[in-house]
Amino acid sequence: MAANYVQKFLDHAKLSTTSRYLNVNRDGMHAALKRFEDAREAEEVRAGEDEKSARGNPVANATSSGNEPKTEKVSKSVQ
């Protein structure tokens, strides 16, 4: 989260006050970036698996393969 958003949320007049409380250092930044990259990679893998399973799912492909269930039309007579 950007420091200026935290500043506004905490209602600090100066960004330097917020920065003091955030105590951002290089190791923490690297760790946060690593967690972000890992989460993003996991999401991309999940999205790829979902796409593969949808392509191989006969239920999802039923409408495009001509295997639609047959239904009878019932007409009502109005008297």
C-alpha positions as CSV (number, residue, x, y, z in Angstrom):
1,M,0.0,0.0,0.0
2,A,1.3,3.4,-0.9
3,A,2.5,5.5,2.1
4,N,0.3,8.4,1.1
5,Y,-2.8,6.3,1.5
6,V,-1.7,5.2,4.9
7,Q,-1.0,8.9,5.7
8,K,-4.5,9.9,4.8
9,F,-6.0,6.9,6.6
10,L,-4.1,7.8,9.8
11,D,-4.8,11.5,9.3
12,H,-1.1,12.5,9.5
13,A,-0.3,16.0,8.4
14,K,3.2,15.1,7.2
15,L,4.3,12.0,5.2
16,S,7.5,11.9,7.3
17,T,5.3,11.1,10.4
18,T,3.7,8.2,8.6
19,S,7.1,7.0,7.2
20,R,8.5,7.0,10.8
21,Y,5.7,4.6,11.9
22,L,6.0,2.4,8.8
23,N,9.7,1.9,9.3
24,V,10.2,0.7,5.8
25,N,13.6,-0.9,5.2
26,R,15.2,-2.7,2.3
27,D,14.7,-6.3,3.7
28,G,11.1,-5.6,4.4
29,M,10.5,-4.3,0.9
30,H,12.2,-7.4,-0.7
31,A,10.1,-9.7,1.5
32,A,6.9,-7.9,0.5
33,L,7.8,-8.0,-3.2
34,K,8.6,-11.7,-2.9
35,R,5.2,-12.4,-1.3
36,F,3.4,-10.4,-4.0
37,E,5.2,-12.2,-6.8
38,D,4.5,-15.6,-5.2
39,A,0.8,-14.7,-4.9
40,R,0.6,-13.5,-8.5
41,E,2.3,-16.6,-9.8
42,A,0.0,-18.8,-7.8
43,E,-3.0,-16.9,-9.3
44,E,-1.7,-17.4,-12.8
45,V,-1.3,-21.1,-12.2
46,R,-4.8,-21.4,-10.9
47,A,-6.2,-19.4,-13.8
48,G,-4.4,-21.8,-16.2
49,E,-5.7,-24.9,-14.4
50,D,-9.3,-23.5,-14.5
51,E,-9.0,-22.9,-18.2
52,K,-7.7,-26.4,-18.8
53,S,-10.4,-28.0,-16.8
54,A,-13.1,-26.0,-18.6
55,R,-11.8,-27.2,-22.0
56,G,-11.8,-30.8,-20.8
57,N,-15.2,-30.7,-19.1
58,P,-17.9,-32.4,-21.1
59,V,-20.6,-30.5,-19.3
60,A,-19.1,-27.2,-20.2
61,N,-18.6,-28.3,-23.8
62,A,-22.1,-29.9,-24.2
63,T,-23.6,-26.9,-26.0
64,S,-20.8,-26.7,-28.6
65,S,-20.6,-30.4,-29.3
66,G,-24.2,-31.0,-30.4
67,N,-25.0,-33.1,-27.3
68,E,-27.8,-30.8,-26.1
69,P,-30.6,-32.6,-24.3
70,K,-33.7,-33.1,-26.3
71,T,-36.8,-31.3,-25.0
72,E,-40.4,-31.7,-26.1
73,K,-42.5,-28.6,-26.7
74,V,-45.8,-28.7,-25.0
75,S,-48.6,-26.5,-26.3
76,K,-51.5,-25.4,-24.2
77,S,-54.8,-25.0,-25.8
78,V,-56.7,-22.0,-24.6
79,Q,-60.5,-22.4,-24.2
